[in-house]
Amino acid sequence: MFVMDFLDLEDKNDRQIIFEIFDLNDLEKSIFQALESKRLTVQEVADEVGRSRSTVQRALKDMLEKDLLLREGKTDRTVYYVYTALPMDELREVASEALDSWHSQVQKKLG
């Protein structure tokens, strides 16, 4: 039986597999790694990854839509947000749900 090997799992850890499932680009991977153990503002993330605030803002928005990050509102004279990466056990669950959803969609398309 032929099995399509579209997701090469050889020598990959769970973080790398999750990066592939969600098709993260290099910037998103860098942002994720910066936020794994820290809670940072948009500007702090931008400084950490060496990119502009607006570029990082767009990437954070995309990553939030993929449920890979948490965002918390803070107030200190103004309202601002801090971001952090979802814990790995929760990421595994989000990735599994994404794969289940994809599989279900493929099954419906194939009839």
Secondary structure, 3 states (H helix, E strand, C coil): CCCCCCCCCCCCCHHHHHHHHCCCCHHHHHHHHHHCCCCECHHHHHHHHCCCHHHHHHHHHHHHHCCCEEEEEEECCCEEEEEEECCHHHHHHHHHHHHHHHHHHHHHHHC
